[in-house]
């Protein structure tokens, strides 16, 4: 019995060990959720890259988002134009009138053969039908000649019998971020906005600067690095931590890989969306005594996120959105 009792105790300790040990933390700046604005592309998924083949949509944003059609939804069939008669009511009315007149004439002895009896009435009807057919043929020929439409046109689906080729890729400059990623957007169009080495250096600096300021709870420093919208989200996270009596400590942030997803301009505002994989020491400590309650200060953790930066024309880049992968 004692042997079985000890086995039960050991099993209970094994099960409880993960609950007692410091767990991996995901409390870095913007960690665990997607928020911010990407201008007119807020409701769109960023272009895939080698670092981040996919990214979750922005979950919180002050930018109104239009409902996006699911990628696997069937295309809405285009409205089909009416037939020739529907597009030419005058001719259809005239033909209908002639045909109706012929039928009435046959029934009551009128029409082209009013004095020749029933057989003549029938012949008159046939003549009128032939006349109507000739007018219809002439009208169709005139309409096709005027519009340049072929005699028989068959609608072909887009790219029928051909596979769309990937759009050209942009060669990234020799910047730290470009070297670390060594990649370009996979199958995406070349960015509309040129991103140079200085821009990549600024993105890498913002990654470290924002995480450092967030770790210190320095809202004044964050104000110069992020948009007011992102500052509000970070302030909420810091307030939630303070109410729990804990603080997030982030140290030794290092960019491991990064590449450009999209770059574009909207009016006087430039945008750049960059996928980044980075590592850091990320722990949660109690404010009272500094005891670690989440994470491990001896083990580096890694994260991959998609950050969008913006700048006024000629100004400095600041963070405007974070998306999780």
C-alpha positions as CSV (number, residue, x, y, z in Angstrom):
1,X,0.0,0.0,0.0
2,X,2.8,2.4,0.9
3,X,4.4,1.8,-2.5
4,X,1.2,2.7,-4.3
5,X,0.7,5.7,-2.1
6,X,4.2,7.0,-3.0
7,X,3.5,6.4,-6.7
8,X,0.3,8.5,-6.4
9,X,2.2,11.3,-4.7
10,X,4.9,11.3,-7.4
11,X,2.3,11.3,-10.2
12,X,0.5,14.2,-8.6
13,X,3.8,16.2,-8.4
14,X,4.5,15.5,-12.1
15,X,1.1,16.7,-13.1
16,X,1.4,19.9,-10.9
17,X,5.0,20.7,-11.9
18,X,4.0,22.7,-15.0
19,X,1.6,24.7,-12.9
20,X,4.2,25.5,-10.2
21,X,7.1,26.3,-12.6
22,X,7.3,29.8,-14.2
23,X,5.4,29.6,-17.5
24,X,6.3,31.2,-20.8
25,X,5.1,34.7,-20.9
26,X,3.4,36.5,-23.8
27,X,3.0,39.9,-22.2
28,X,5.5,41.9,-24.3
29,X,4.3,45.1,-26.0
30,X,1.3,44.1,-28.2
31,X,1.9,40.4,-27.5
32,X,-0.9,38.0,-27.9
33,X,-3.3,40.2,-29.9
34,X,-3.5,42.3,-33.0
35,X,-4.3,46.0,-32.8
36,X,-3.8,49.3,-34.6
37,X,-4.4,50.7,-38.1
38,X,-2.9,50.1,-41.5
39,X,-4.7,53.0,-43.3
40,X,-6.8,51.8,-46.2
41,X,-5.4,48.3,-45.8
42,X,-6.6,47.8,-42.2
43,X,-9.2,45.2,-43.2
44,X,-6.8,43.4,-45.5
45,X,-4.3,40.6,-44.8
46,X,-0.7,41.7,-45.3
47,X,1.2,40.1,-48.2
48,X,2.9,36.8,-47.2
49,X,6.7,36.8,-46.7
50,X,9.3,34.2,-45.9
51,X,9.3,35.3,-42.2
52,X,5.5,35.3,-41.9
53,X,3.6,33.4,-44.6
54,X,0.4,34.4,-42.9
55,X,-0.9,36.8,-40.3
56,X,-4.1,37.2,-38.2
57,X,-6.3,40.2,-39.0
58,X,-6.3,43.3,-36.9
59,X,-8.6,42.7,-34.0
60,X,-8.9,46.2,-32.5
61,X,-8.7,49.4,-34.6
62,X,-10.1,52.9,-34.7
63,X,-10.1,52.7,-38.5
64,X,-13.5,51.7,-39.9
65,X,-13.2,48.4,-41.7
66,X,-15.3,47.3,-44.6
67,X,-16.7,43.7,-44.6
68,X,-14.2,41.5,-46.4
69,X,-15.5,38.8,-48.7
70,X,-14.2,35.3,-47.6
71,X,-11.3,34.0,-49.8
72,X,-13.2,30.8,-50.5
73,X,-16.5,32.4,-51.3
74,X,-17.9,31.8,-54.8
75,X,-17.8,34.8,-57.1
76,X,-21.0,36.7,-57.6
77,X,-22.3,36.0,-61.1
78,X,-22.3,39.1,-63.3
79,X,-25.7,40.4,-64.4
80,X,-26.5,39.0,-67.8
81,X,-27.8,41.5,-70.3
82,X,-31.2,40.9,-71.9
83,X,-31.7,39.5,-75.4
84,X,-31.7,41.5,-78.6
85,X,-35.4,42.1,-78.3
86,X,-35.1,43.3,-74.8
87,X,-32.4,45.8,-75.8
88,X,-34.4,47.0,-78.8
89,X,-38.0,47.5,-77.7
90,X,-39.0,49.4,-80.8
91,X,-38.2,46.6,-83.2
92,X,-39.8,44.0,-80.9
93,X,-42.9,46.1,-80.7
94,X,-43.1,46.5,-84.5
95,X,-42.5,42.8,-85.1
96,X,-45.1,41.8,-82.5
97,X,-47.6,44.2,-84.1
98,X,-47.1,42.8,-87.6
99,X,-47.4,39.2,-86.4
100,X,-50.5,40.0,-84.4
101,X,-52.0,41.8,-87.4
102,X,-51.4,38.8,-89.6
103,X,-53.0,36.4,-87.2
104,X,-56.1,38.6,-86.8
105,X,-56.2,39.0,-90.6
106,X,-56.2,35.3,-91.1
107,X,-58.9,34.8,-88.5
108,X,-61.2,37.4,-89.9
109,X,-60.4,37.2,-93.5
110,X,-58.2,40.3,-93.6
111,X,-54.4,40.7,-94.1
112,X,-52.6,40.7,-97.4
113,X,-55.0,38.1,-98.9
114,X,-58.3,39.4,-97.6
115,X,-60.2,38.8,-100.9
116,X,-58.8,35.3,-101.6
117,X,-60.3,33.2,-98.9
118,X,-58.8,31.1,-96.2
119,X,-55.9,29.8,-98.2
120,X,-55.0,33.3,-99.3
121,X,-55.1,34.4,-95.7
122,X,-52.7,31.6,-94.8
123,X,-50.3,32.7,-97.6
124,X,-50.6,36.3,-96.4
125,X,-49.6,35.2,-92.9
126,X,-46.6,33.3,-94.3
127,X,-45.6,36.4,-96.2
128,X,-45.8,38.5,-93.1
129,X,-43.7,36.0,-91.1
130,X,-41.1,36.0,-93.8
131,X,-41.1,39.8,-93.8
132,X,-40.7,39.8,-90.0
133,X,-37.8,37.3,-90.2
134,X,-36.1,39.4,-92.9
135,X,-36.4,42.6,-90.8
136,X,-35.0,40.8,-87.7
137,X,-32.1,39.4,-89.7
138,X,-31.3,42.8,-91.1
139,X,-31.6,44.5,-87.7
140,X,-29.2,41.9,-86.2
141,X,-26.6,42.4,-89.0
142,X,-26.8,46.2,-88.6
143,X,-26.4,45.9,-84.8
144,X,-23.4,43.6,-85.0
145,X,-21.7,45.7,-87.6
146,X,-22.2,48.8,-85.5
147,X,-20.9,47.3,-82.2
148,X,-18.1,45.2,-83.8
149,X,-19.4,42.1,-82.0
150,X,-18.4,38.7,-83.6
151,X,-21.1,36.5,-85.0
152,X,-20.5,33.9,-82.2
153,X,-18.7,35.0,-79.0
154,X,-18.0,32.6,-76.2
155,X,-17.2,34.1,-72.8
156,X,-13.8,32.8,-71.5
157,X,-13.0,32.7,-67.7
158,X,-10.1,34.8,-66.5
159,X,-6.7,33.1,-67.0
160,X,-8.5,30.2,-68.9
161,X,-5.9,27.6,-69.8
162,X,-3.2,29.7,-68.2
163,X,-1.8,30.0,-64.7
164,X,-1.2,33.5,-63.5
165,X,2.5,34.2,-63.0
166,X,3.8,35.6,-59.8
167,X,4.4,39.3,-59.7
168,X,8.0,40.6,-59.8
169,X,9.8,40.8,-56.5
170,X,11.7,43.7,-55.2
171,X,15.3,43.2,-54.3
172,X,15.8,44.4,-50.8
173,X,18.8,46.7,-49.9
174,X,21.8,45.5,-47.9
175,X,20.3,46.4,-44.5
176,X,20.4,44.5,-41.2
177,X,16.8,43.5,-41.5
178,X,17.2,42.5,-45.2
179,X,20.3,40.5,-44.5
180,X,18.7,38.7,-41.5
181,X,15.6,37.7,-43.5
182,X,17.4,37.2,-46.8
183,X,13.9,37.3,-48.4
184,X,11.3,39.2,-50.2
185,X,7.6,39.1,-50.2
186,X,6.6,35.7,-51.7
187,X,4.4,36.1,-54.8
188,X,3.5,39.7,-53.9
189,X,3.7,42.8,-56.1
190,X,6.7,45.1,-55.8
191,X,6.0,47.8,-53.2
192,X,4.7,51.1,-54.4
193,X,7.0,52.9,-51.9
194,X,10.7,52.4,-52.1
195,X,12.2,51.2,-48.7
196,X,15.9,51.8,-48.3
197,X,18.6,50.7,-45.8
198,X,17.9,53.6,-43.5
199,X,14.3,52.6,-43.2
200,X,15.2,49.0,-42.2
201,X,17.6,50.3,-39.6
202,X,14.7,52.5,-38.2
203,X,12.3,49.5,-38.0
204,X,14.9,47.5,-36.1
205,X,15.5,50.4,-33.7
206,X,11.8,50.8,-33.1
207,X,11.5,47.1,-32.3
208,X,14.0,47.4,-29.5
209,X,13.0,50.9,-28.4
210,X,9.3,50.2,-28.0
211,X,9.9,46.9,-26.1
212,X,12.4,48.7,-23.8
213,X,10.0,51.7,-23.1
214,X,7.1,49.3,-22.5
215,X,9.1,47.2,-20.1
216,X,9.9,50.4,-18.1
217,X,6.3,51.6,-18.3
218,X,7.6,54.8,-19.8
219,X,4.6,56.3,-21.6
220,X,6.5,59.5,-22.4
221,X,9.1,57.6,-24.4
222,X,6.4,55.5,-26.1
223,X,4.6,58.7,-27.2
224,X,7.4,59.5,-29.6
225,X,7.6,55.9,-31.0
226,X,4.0,54.9,-31.6
227,X,0.7,56.4,-32.8
228,X,-1.7,57.8,-30.2
229,X,-3.9,54.7,-31.0
230,X,-1.1,52.3,-30.1
231,X,-0.2,54.3,-27.1
232,X,-3.7,53.8,-25.8
233,X,-3.5,50.1,-26.2
234,X,-0.1,49.9,-24.5
235,X,-1.4,52.1,-21.7
236,X,-4.3,49.6,-21.2
237,X,-1.9,46.7,-20.9
238,X,0.3,48.5,-18.4
239,X,-2.7,49.5,-16.3
240,X,-4.0,45.9,-16.3
241,X,-0.5,44.7,-15.1
242,X,-0.4,47.3,-12.4
243,X,-3.8,46.3,-11.1
244,X,-2.5,42.7,-10.7
245,X,0.6,43.9,-8.9
246,X,3.0,42.7,-11.7
247,X,5.2,44.3,-14.3
248,X,6.6,42.9,-17.6
249,X,10.3,43.0,-18.0
250,X,11.8,42.6,-21.4
251,X,15.6,42.5,-22.0
252,X,18.1,41.8,-24.7
253,X,15.7,42.1,-27.7
254,X,17.4,40.8,-30.8
255,X,16.0,40.7,-34.4
256,X,16.6,37.2,-35.8
257,X,14.9,37.6,-39.2
258,X,12.8,40.2,-41.0
259,X,11.5,41.1,-44.4
260,X,9.2,43.5,-46.1
261,X,5.6,42.6,-46.7
262,X,4.1,45.8,-48.2
263,X,5.0,49.5,-48.6
264,X,2.6,52.1,-50.0
265,X,1.5,55.7,-49.7
266,X,-1.9,57.3,-48.9
267,X,-1.8,61.0,-49.5
268,X,1.0,62.5,-47.4
269,X,1.3,59.3,-45.2
270,X,3.7,56.5,-46.0
271,X,3.1,53.0,-44.7
272,X,5.4,49.9,-44.4
273,X,4.4,46.5,-43.1
274,X,7.3,44.3,-42.0
275,X,7.4,40.7,-40.7
276,X,9.8,40.3,-37.9
277,X,11.0,37.2,-35.9
278,X,12.8,38.3,-32.7
279,X,14.1,36.8,-29.5
280,X,14.2,38.3,-25.9
281,X,14.2,37.6,-22.2
282,X,10.5,38.1,-21.4
283,X,9.4,37.6,-17.8
284,X,6.6,38.8,-15.5
285,X,7.7,39.9,-12.0
286,X,5.7,41.0,-8.9
287,X,6.1,44.8,-8.2
288,X,6.4,44.2,-4.5
289,X,9.4,41.9,-4.4
290,X,10.5,41.3,-8.0
291,X,9.6,37.6,-7.8
292,X,9.2,35.9,-11.3
293,X,5.7,34.6,-11.7
294,X,5.8,34.0,-15.5
295,X,8.6,33.3,-17.8
296,X,12.3,32.4,-17.2
297,X,15.1,35.0,-17.0
298,X,17.6,32.4,-18.1
299,X,15.8,31.3,-21.3
300,X,15.3,33.4,-24.4
301,X,11.8,33.3,-25.9
302,X,11.0,33.9,-29.6
303,X,8.1,35.6,-31.3
304,X,7.1,36.4,-34.9
305,X,4.9,39.4,-35.5
306,X,3.9,41.7,-38.4
307,X,4.4,45.4,-37.6
308,X,3.2,48.3,-39.6
309,X,4.9,51.6,-39.4
310,X,3.8,55.0,-40.8
311,X,5.4,58.4,-41.3
312,X,4.4,61.8,-42.5
313,X,6.2,62.6,-45.7
314,X,9.8,63.5,-44.7
315,X,9.2,62.6,-41.0
316,X,10.2,59.7,-38.8
317,X,8.7,56.2,-38.8
318,X,6.5,55.3,-35.8
319,X,4.5,52.1,-35.0
320,X,0.9,52.0,-36.1
321,X,-0.2,48.3,-35.9
322,X,0.9,44.9,-34.7
323,X,-0.5,41.6,-36.0
324,X,0.1,38.1,-34.7
325,X,1.0,35.2,-36.9
